[in-house]
Amino acid sequence: MDEPYIIKFNTHADDRGKLVALEEGQELPFRLQRVYYMRGLSEDKPRGYHAHRNLLQLVICLSGSCNFLLDNGRQTFDFHLNSPDEGLYIGNYMWREMHQLSRDCILLILASEKYSPSDYIDDYDKFIEEIKTHA
């Protein structure tokens, strides 16, 4: 149960634009198994409300902005994402909620595991019970 943190990416910029490269063992603190993105989000419809048993993620806000509320059962963390030049690392057993998603928000998620429904904990009380055995 790592604490979440922001990773600042090395951005290469010149008059042609910007380039950001992410490499395993550098900016990406896990082996990449899955990539997905979210778009067409609604500010009045929060997302998330779950945790993962094994999955590690790096979330990058490519466009727009959003707020993440993260909770490890002992402490809460608030992050505002609004830059494609940084990513939010979210470890396992971290409850996540996404709020105030701007209409133009696009979230790119890099994940350490392939999709597995059994990895999800979507009940907060069950999450709290489970983390007591994993602390």
Protein Blocks (a to p, Z undefined) as FASTA:
>chain_A
ZZdddddddddddfkbccddddehilmgcdcfbdcddehiafklcghjiadfklccdddd
fbgcddddddehjaccddddfbfkbccdddehiacddehiafklccddddfbdcdfklpc
cbfklmmmmmmmmZZ
